Amino acid sequence: MTSTTMDTATAELLTGSLRELFAGSAGRAVGPALAALGWAEVVAEDPAGATTLLFTEHGRALASSPALDAVLLAELDRVLPAGNGTRAVLYPYPDDGDQPSTVDGPVRGLLLAGLESVDEVVVPVRANGAVALLVADPAGCPAEPVAGFDAGSGWLMVSGWQPAGEPVPAAQPWERAVAAGRRALAAEIAGVCQAALDLAVAHTSARVQYGRPIASFQAVRHRLAEGHVAISDIASMLDAAWATAGSANGGAWAAAMTKLRAGRAQAEVMRHGVQVLGAMGLTSESEMHRHVTRAGALDALLGGHRLLSETTGRALLAGAPADPVVEV
Amino acid sequence: MTSTATASLATDLGAYRTSLRAYLNNGDALDRWRGKHHGSTEDRIAEHAALMAHLYQDGWNRYGWPAEAGGHGGDERHRGVLYDELSAAGLPVPDPQLMLETLGPAVVRFAPDLAARYLPEYLRGANWWGQGFSEPEAGSDLAGLRCRARREGEHYVLSGQKLWTSHGATASRFVCLVRTGTPESRHRGLSMIMVDAAAPGVSVRPIALASGYRELAEVFFDDVVVPADRLVGEEGQGWAVAMYLLQWERAMYAWQSAAVALRRFRELLGQVAGKPLPDGAATRIGECYGDIVALRARSVRTVRRLAAGETVGPEASVDKVLLATAETSLHDLARDLLGTDFVLGAGADTGDWRADWWFSRSATILGGSAEVQRTILADHVLGLPKEPRA
């Protein structure tokens, strides 16, 4: 039993459409392309199935777009004044997890795409310990393209910005938005991981050494099997996360655990993926490196797995119940 | 409880959960089984069997088993709820339930007469079974087993040996995979048969783990006469029965273990609360909790699939790998958080963690080793080129 109601034939059809879409559009063009596909109706019909499918394919294609903004805005828009054109979301700087900058100082964070066609930036801030939202004018936002590990992300770094605006209290919408974002990111990481594992399986099945494909050597086979286990783990965690998505806090705890597991999974899949490709795995001649860097970037967004492990452990030590997360 | 009420709990899982939870948390009737330390495997399993008797008397562990076998109806999900609620209420999952989950469904499916005769007494804790699969020469490579059963009229005569039998020293019956075909017939010439531990010619030698607890046993069969109606499935069908059985061994055991692991994780947090902890403890605790939750998330899918009558194929190896990961992670965490106390401490809590730590090392071995699980995934799920045969 999963939260999705989508049948296999529909899922296959939509998968095909999404693959075509990501082959043809990127950046802020993805939103209008999805709208043209009637994606909003697909989401309305089956939020779990549609979101998981969209972001898995986004990951598999190594697409670069602000599709995630729509997931967060679906929660944040509820408390904001009616939108005036296109909105973008400023994500907390990864070291801050889901905790944005304080309202009384300069803010820092990430944008998933350039602001050229953006009318308003939704900026989460902490005011008196609770999260509030500013709706800021993009003009004057000091956004610099990220030139880090993942050269293809298309993300921009914002720092030292002092956006004007009246903070709108949004503690619970923010918690729900983060939970929704983490579910989408876990699906995206699963897509990147599956593409990387497919690459590794294809390479090791074709590459012959000592007179046989290297995927017939136990050491290689077991690494690939572990990669498969890690990816399956994300899928079942997503089931669990979606099962609680309807609760008041948006299923925050299960979503955080799902993002944690996805982050760990990508570390494992990429470690094995790079190893079994031999020297090819660390060159720019194989596509593997693009998966490694994208998965690393997605892990960092809204809290990486190490940060989430530590905050979860601290919460448990401080007396938070060890929630079973899943019931039969 | 009236039969109408029983019937409604068998069809309404939510009502079963709610009623069971209320029962387990009502008063002190079950305190005898809470927070107990046992000096030996034999004491522990006897106490656990008494808990089964108590649960049986009030009906709670009969859900999930068919009426013909002494149950109240319902499916695997009821059993899953039972293990979860016992754990949430700070109670042990009775040890004999482990082999009941492994052997029970196959006996119900392939030998309904035996299930009708013997399962009720199992459910009420009067006796329990051991699984006779492994042998000295047949561990992971089960198809090489040699324990023989030859047909003589209305009987089989068993000779040979089984090894690593869980609960072997106290079990009153063994469900054994034996060779009825030629020695070369590999998996084709196997049959499954139920043997009484008290039958003449059966001898049992307990095997102590490094903790001193006699969790396993070696069982010898010296011309043991077994009625032919003790076959589970047809003669020669043993491999198919064993493969059927493995679905529960991998899936239900995983769910049981996840339920118990979450209880032990909570107990560990209680035991280390307020004590100085090593660097990185919070991160380790968060990771371990994640391992347990991930196992639950995976396992619940499989439990639901079994309940829906689906066949769980090689992908059950994913459950088994996650199970071993969680078990190893929890017990290594306990060892590291308890620190010197784990090595030198004399307390009963610490003693239990030491014994459990040794037992947790079996998670990557029993029911198909970690290596076998990965090979199954490589062969049958990823479809990788096969390893050359030696």
Interface residues (C-beta under 8 A of the other chain):
Chain A: M1 T2 V201 T204 S205 R212 P213 A215 S216 F217 Q218 R221 H222 L224 A225 E226 H228 V229 S232 D233 S236 M237 D239 A240 M257 L260 R261 R264 R306 L308 S309 E310 T311 T312 G313 R314 L316 L317 A322 P324 V325 V326 E327 V328
Chain B: L13 R17 R77 G80 V81 D84 A88 W255 L262 F265 R266 L269 A273 L277 A281 A282 T283 R284 I285 G286 E287 Y289 G290 V293 A294 R296 A297 R298 V300 R301 V303 R304 E315 V318 V321 L322 E371 Q373 R374 T375 L377 A378 V381 L382 L384 P385 K386 E387 P388
